[in-house]
Each structure stands twice: as C-alpha cells, then as structure tokens.
Amino acid sequence: QVRLVESGGGLVQPGGSLRLSCAASGFAFSDYALNWYRQAPGKERELVATIPSAGGNPNYADSVKGRFTISRDNAKNTMYLQMNSLKPEDTAVYYCNVHRFWIDYWGQGTQVTVSS
C-alpha cells in the first residue's frame, strides 16, 4: 500500500525558509520520479517541482526557480523541498505525489503560510 506523509509546514515570515519532508512507503521509492504540488485557496493544484528517479536534473515551476530546491534520500525513502526567500504567494497546502502504474498517489498535505 502506497503511503506518502508530508511534514514541515508552518507559519513563516516573508523572506524566511522552511524545509518540507515527504516520507514514502509501499513502493520501490528509488525507481520513481517524485513531485511536489501545491494548492492555494481558490486555485487549482499546481506542480512545483519534480525530481527524477536517477540522474537527470530536477524541474521547477518558474515561480519558484532559484528559491526552492527539491531533493531525495533513497536510503531513507524520503523526499524534501527546501524553500527559501518565501513570499506570501507561496502560501498553500503542499502535497507530495508519485505517479505509479497509471495512478496518482498523494499525501495528506502540509500547510505553508507566509505572512508577517
């Protein structure tokens, strides 16, 4: 059974940093590309960053390039999203995602609020 559990969200001031984690289980973690999505109130869910299964470069939404860094630790079955220089428009629920055998799996999400 695939399980994804996000953590690390919270309230941070503009310009601050947070690191999100996604602990995964129930599948061969190192074999799959992984994604971070976010959904702000009243908006559609959007892809923030993708990290390949092996090799290759991560991809980022234009809105977060240069500020966010996606990474993974295959030994720990965990993915991360380091978020720096946070802006109020980064406020959203952040979800980790894996697409496996034509099915999208999602975690429960973690709230990130950027406000002074």
Backbone torsions as a table, in degrees:
resi	resn	phi	psi	omega
1	GLN	NA	122.3	-179.8
2	VAL	-72.2	132.5	177.4
3	ARG	-137.7	133.4	177.8
4	LEU	-127.9	127.4	-177.4
5	VAL	-129.1	114.3	178.7
6	GLU	-88.9	152.5	174.3
7	SER	-154.9	167.4	174.4
8	GLY	104.7	-4.5	178.9
9	GLY	-71.6	173.8	178.2
10	GLY	163.8	-168.0	178.7
11	LEU	-99.2	129.8	-179.2
12	VAL	-141.4	149.8	178.6
13	GLN	-78.5	154.7	175.1
14	PRO	-53.6	137.7	-176.2
15	GLY	89.7	-9.6	-178.7
16	GLY	-82.5	-175.9	-176.8
17	SER	-132.1	152.8	171.4
18	LEU	-145.1	153.1	172.0
19	ARG	-122.5	120.2	176.8
20	LEU	-93.4	148.3	175.8
21	SER	-124.5	150.8	174.6
22	CYS	-133.4	109.1	178.2
23	ALA	-91.4	127.0	-173.9
24	ALA	-116.9	151.5	175.0
25	SER	-155.8	162.4	174.7
26	GLY	91.1	4.9	176.8
27	PHE	-156.3	168.3	-178.7
28	ALA	-77.0	86.7	-170.5
29	PHE	-49.5	-47.2	-172.8
30	SER	-69.8	-12.4	-176.2
31	ASP	-87.4	-7.0	-170.4
32	TYR	-122.7	142.2	166.3
33	ALA	-67.7	149.5	-177.3
34	LEU	-128.7	153.9	-174.9
35	ASN	-133.2	150.0	164.7
36	TRP	-111.1	130.2	173.0
37	TYR	-118.6	165.4	171.7
38	ARG	-144.6	155.0	177.9
39	GLN	-139.2	117.5	177.2
40	ALA	-91.2	157.3	-179.6
41	PRO	-55.4	129.3	177.5
42	GLY	76.9	5.5	-178.5
43	LYS	-121.8	162.1	177.2
44	GLU	-76.3	155.5	175.3
45	ARG	-66.5	136.3	-178.3
46	GLU	-127.4	147.5	177.9
47	LEU	-77.0	128.0	-178.7
48	VAL	-98.8	-47.6	-176.2
49	ALA	-159.6	152.0	178.8
50	THR	-132.9	138.2	174.7
51	ILE	-122.3	129.3	-179.0
52	PRO	-65.9	167.7	178.9
53	SER	-70.3	-40.3	-179.0
54	ALA	-155.6	132.3	-179.5
55	GLY	67.3	-175.7	178.8
56	GLY	73.4	170.8	-177.9
57	ASN	-106.0	145.2	173.6
58	PRO	-64.6	158.8	175.3
59	ASN	-119.4	146.1	-176.6
60	TYR	-132.1	148.7	168.5
61	ALA	-64.6	147.1	-178.8
62	ASP	-57.0	-32.8	-175.2
63	SER	-68.7	-17.1	-177.4
64	VAL	-119.5	-3.3	-179.1
65	LYS	-57.4	134.8	179.5
66	GLY	84.8	-10.4	-179.9
67	ARG	-116.5	-34.4	-177.1
68	PHE	-108.7	147.5	175.6
69	THR	-133.9	123.2	176.4
70	ILE	-95.5	142.7	178.3
71	SER	-151.5	170.0	179.0
72	ARG	-146.8	151.4	174.4
73	ASP	-123.9	99.6	-175.5
74	ASN	-67.1	-26.0	178.3
75	ALA	-68.9	-26.6	-178.5
76	LYS	-105.7	1.0	-176.8
77	ASN	52.0	45.3	-175.5
78	THR	-135.4	140.3	175.5
79	MET	-115.3	151.8	-177.2
80	TYR	-130.6	157.8	170.3
81	LEU	-136.6	107.1	175.8
82	GLN	-86.7	121.1	-176.4
83	MET	-117.1	116.1	179.1
84	ASN	-115.8	164.7	178.2
85	SER	48.7	48.4	-175.5
86	LEU	-65.5	145.7	-178.8
87	LYS	-120.5	156.9	177.4
88	PRO	-55.4	-31.7	-179.7
89	GLU	-73.8	-5.0	172.6
90	ASP	-82.8	-6.8	179.0
91	THR	-60.8	124.1	-176.5
92	ALA	-177.8	170.6	165.5
93	VAL	-90.1	128.7	-178.0
94	TYR	-103.2	133.1	-176.7
95	TYR	-124.3	141.6	167.9
96	CYS	-96.3	154.8	-169.9
97	ASN	-148.4	142.3	168.7
98	VAL	-134.4	137.8	177.7
99	HIS	-104.3	114.4	-171.8
100	ARG	-138.6	124.0	179.0
101	PHE	49.9	53.3	174.7
102	TRP	64.6	13.6	178.4
103	ILE	-121.5	137.1	173.5
104	ASP	-94.1	127.7	176.4
105	TYR	-109.8	141.6	-176.1
106	TRP	-131.2	148.8	168.4
107	GLY	-83.1	-175.1	-178.0
108	GLN	-83.1	-13.6	178.9
109	GLY	92.0	154.7	174.9
110	THR	-134.7	133.3	-175.0
111	GLN	-80.8	130.4	171.7
112	VAL	-118.1	123.2	178.9
113	THR	-123.5	122.6	-179.9
114	VAL	-111.1	110.4	-175.0
115	SER	-159.6	148.2	175.6
116	SER	-93.8	NA	NA
